[in-house]
Amino acid sequence: MNPFTEKSAPTKEHHQQWNPYDFHGGNVIAVAGKDFCVVGGDTRISTGYQILHRNTPKLYPLTNTCILAAAGMLSDVVALDKYLKARLTMYEFNNFREPGVDSVATLLSRTLYQKRFFPYYAFCLMAGVDEKGGAVYGYDAVGSFERVPYAAEGSGTDLIMSSLDKILQGYNTKSKKDYHDLSEEEVVRLVVDVFNSCAERDIYTGDHVQVAVVRKEGIKMLEPFKLRFD
């Protein structure tokens, strides 16, 4: 074979494509009650099959009656939390009071929308209490939001929402139960049980569940509940 006359078969080169995002897994849940709201998030941070940290919270209190719960890329979630807190500090300085949960929910919506061309890789819930009782707001990636009775975001959303739909709304059952009748302790136990169930099927959920109860008097952070460690 003459290397100067015969052409070799073309080869295809494979290059590693850079991605600015990384999904760190985990889940957050919020359930609204009559005059309270229960929010939960697991503490595992992982990428691929590697666990990066086992005690990283996904709950970020913003005011005395409002809390952000977010899963996704940790650096984006932390940056979003810092930005929101800066804006809320400016609001309090100008108005001499804290904003209500509906105002904070709108602020989050507009913040996500203004970053729509390079979005925060954060899957957010806003939870708190107002004159109507417990309030939960769910979001998409670019800020579209709505008030809902309960919501979940993260790597096990499908598993969690199917459980919440069945337990709280009575879907696919003969009896329909009013979730507003549940006490604070029952909702806390429900959130922990749903996380335990999800951890059996979702490898990105585990270690601990951090739970917060929001009332008009303030936010109470409970002792973490244990999940699977594998």
C-alpha positions in Angstrom: 0.0 0.0 0.0 1.4 3.4 -1.0 0.4 5.9 1.6 0.9 8.8 -0.9 -1.6 7.5 -3.4 -4.3 5.6 -1.5 -6.8 7.5 0.8 -7.5 6.1 4.2 -11.1 5.8 5.5 -12.3 9.0 7.2 -12.5 8.9 11.0 -15.0 10.8 13.1 -13.6 12.6 16.1 -15.6 12.8 19.3 -15.2 15.9 21.4 -16.5 16.4 24.9 -19.2 19.1 24.8 -19.2 21.6 27.6 -22.4 22.0 29.6 -22.9 25.0 31.9 -25.5 23.1 33.9 -25.4 20.1 36.3 -28.4 18.5 38.0 -27.6 17.7 41.6 -30.8 15.8 42.3 -33.0 15.7 45.3 -36.6 16.8 45.9 -38.6 19.5 47.7 -42.3 19.3 48.8 -44.7 21.9 50.0 -48.2 21.3 51.4 -50.6 24.1 52.4 -52.9 23.7 55.4 -55.6 25.8 56.9 -53.4 28.3 58.7 -49.9 26.7 58.1 -47.7 25.4 55.5 -45.3 22.4 55.7 -42.2 22.4 53.5 -39.7 19.6 53.1 -36.5 18.9 51.3 -33.9 16.1 51.4 -30.2 17.0 52.0 -28.4 14.8 49.4 -26.4 16.5 46.7 -25.1 14.2 43.9 -24.1 14.1 40.3 -24.3 11.0 38.2 -23.5 8.1 40.6 -21.4 10.2 43.0 -22.7 11.6 46.2 -21.1 15.1 46.7 -22.6 16.0 50.1 -25.1 14.5 52.5 -26.2 17.5 54.6 -26.9 20.4 52.2 -30.3 22.0 52.8 -32.8 22.8 50.0 -34.9 25.2 52.1 -34.1 28.9 52.2 -36.2 31.2 54.5 -36.7 34.6 52.9 -39.0 36.3 55.4 -40.7 35.4 58.7 -43.6 33.9 56.8 -42.1 32.8 53.5 -39.6 30.2 52.5 -38.0 29.2 49.2 -37.6 25.4 48.4 -35.5 24.6 45.4 -33.8 21.6 43.8 -31.5 21.7 40.8 -28.0 23.0 40.4 -26.7 24.0 43.8 -24.7 27.0 42.6 -27.7 28.5 40.7 -30.0 27.9 43.7 -27.6 29.7 46.1 -27.2 32.6 43.6 -30.9 32.9 43.3 -31.4 32.9 47.1 -28.8 35.6 47.5 -30.4 37.8 44.8 -33.9 37.4 46.3 -32.6 38.3 49.8 -30.9 41.4 48.5 -34.1 42.5 46.8 -36.2 41.8 49.9 -33.7 43.8 52.0 -34.2 46.8 49.7 -38.0 46.4 49.9 -37.9 46.4 53.7 -35.6 49.5 53.8 -38.0 51.4 51.5 -41.3 50.3 52.9 -40.4 49.6 56.6 -42.1 46.2 56.5 -41.7 42.7 55.2 -43.5 41.8 51.9 -46.3 39.3 51.9 -45.9 35.8 50.4 -47.8 36.8 47.2 -45.3 39.7 46.7 -42.3 37.4 47.2 -43.9 34.8 44.8 -44.2 37.5 42.1 -40.6 38.7 42.7 -39.4 35.1 42.1 -41.5 34.8 39.0 -40.0 38.1 37.5 -36.5 37.1 38.6 -36.8 33.8 36.7 -38.3 35.4 33.7 -35.6 38.1 33.3 -33.1 35.2 33.2 -35.1 33.3 30.6 -32.3 33.3 27.9 -29.8 31.7 30.4 -32.1 30.4 33.1 -31.3 29.5 36.7 -31.1 25.7 36.7 -33.5 25.7 39.7 -36.8 24.0 40.3 -38.6 26.2 42.7 -41.5 26.2 45.2 -42.5 29.2 47.2 -44.4 28.5 50.5 -45.8 30.7 53.3 -49.0 31.9 54.9 -51.2 34.9 54.2 -54.8 36.0 55.1 -56.2 33.0 53.2 -54.1 30.5 55.1 -51.3 28.3 53.8 -49.9 29.2 50.4 -47.9 27.2 47.9 -46.7 28.5 44.5 -45.2 26.2 41.8 -43.0 27.5 39.0 -41.6 26.5 35.6 -38.0 27.3 34.6 -38.8 30.8 33.2 -41.2 32.1 35.9 -44.7 31.0 35.0 -46.4 30.2 38.3 -49.7 29.4 40.0 -51.0 28.9 43.5 -51.6 25.3 44.3 -52.7 23.2 47.4 -49.5 21.2 47.2 -46.5 20.7 44.9 -43.2 18.9 44.5 -40.1 19.5 42.4 -36.9 17.5 41.8 -35.6 14.2 40.5 -38.5 12.2 42.0 -41.4 14.5 41.2 -43.4 11.9 39.4 -43.1 9.4 42.3 -44.0 12.1 44.9 -46.9 13.7 43.1 -48.6 10.4 42.4 -48.5 9.7 46.2 -49.7 13.2 47.1 -52.5 13.0 44.6 -53.7 9.8 46.0 -53.4 10.7 49.7 -54.5 14.3 49.6 -57.0 14.4 46.7 -58.3 10.8 46.8 -57.4 10.1 43.1 -58.2 6.6 42.0 -60.0 5.8 45.2 -63.6 5.6 46.1 -63.3 8.1 49.0 -62.2 11.6 48.6 -60.6 13.3 51.6 -60.3 17.0 52.3 -56.6 17.7 52.9 -57.5 20.9 54.8 -58.7 18.7 57.7 -55.2 17.4 58.3 -53.3 18.7 61.4 -49.8 20.1 61.3 -48.4 16.9 62.8 -50.2 14.7 60.2 -48.9 16.8 57.3 -45.3 16.6 58.7 -45.6 12.8 59.0 -47.1 12.6 55.5 -44.2 14.6 54.0 -41.6 12.4 55.7 -43.4 9.2 54.6 -43.5 10.3 51.0 -39.8 11.1 51.1 -39.1 7.7 52.5 -41.1 6.1 49.7 -39.4 8.1 47.1 -35.9 7.3 48.4 -36.6 3.6 47.8 -36.9 4.3 44.0 -34.8 7.4 43.4 -31.1 7.2 44.0 -30.8 11.0 44.1 -33.0 11.2 47.2 -31.6 10.2 50.6 -29.7 10.9 53.8 -32.1 13.3 55.7 -35.3 15.3 55.3 -35.3 18.8 56.5 -38.8 20.0 57.4 -40.1 23.5 58.1 -43.5 24.6 59.4 -44.6 28.1 58.4 -47.1 29.9 60.5 -48.0 33.6 60.8 -45.9 33.7 63.9 -42.8 32.6 62.0 -40.9 29.6 60.6 -40.1 26.6 62.8 -37.3 24.3 61.5 -37.7 20.7 62.8 -35.0 18.2 63.6 -33.9 16.4 60.4 -35.6 13.0 59.8 -33.3 10.1 58.6 -33.6 8.6 55.1 -31.6 5.9 53.3 -27.8 6.5 53.3 -27.0 4.2 50.3 
